[in-house]
Amino acid sequence: MRRHILTGTPGAGKTAILRQLEYDGYTVVEEAATDVIALRQARGDPEPWTKPSFVEEIAALQRRRQERAAALPDEVQIYDRSPVCTYALATYLGHPISPALSRELERVQAQRIYAREVLFVQSLGFVTPTDARRITYEESLRFEQVHRDAYTSLGYECVPIAPGTLPDRTAAVRKHLS
């Protein structure tokens, strides 16, 4: 089984690429941060990312999703972000790296859960704010660098998916999956 990470800066168009790949028949394992944000906001916490426990919740949900997907027979799986992204998020937000997140990073490294080439969706040149994405374009570029540094420091290679049309970007991803 090959597990590929698709990641990138907030607002780069990653979700559109993933939806197209899913439509085309690929197995997509959803990212966790947006779901944790939505649930905590529904429970009355308007800015859940300000609490250090936010990172642990993301890591725990990512692991559960990865373990469920491991039981699927699909030869290729595409992961919308990974624990390395969660590490980058914690770093960017100034939260401590919890023991749980450290253990999860060690597990994915030791078991080589993900392909070493990470498909890194590059910025489109703007960010559209949402309830879960409250980041400026300038902040997104800083986060993108933290993200890239996190992956390279752990031995991953970031493969750029350049700005362009959805069909062009999806084709670039498919090229690396084959």
Secondary structure, 3 states (H helix, E strand, C coil): CEEEEEEECCCCCHHHHHHHHHHCCCEEECCCHHHHHHHHHHCCCCCHHHCCHHHHHHHHHHHHHHHHHHCCCCCEEEEECCHHHHHHHHHHHCCCCCHHHHHHHHHHHHCCCCCCEEEEECCCCCCCCCCCCCCCHHHHHHHHHHHHHHHHHCCCEEEEECCCCHHHHHHHHHHHHC
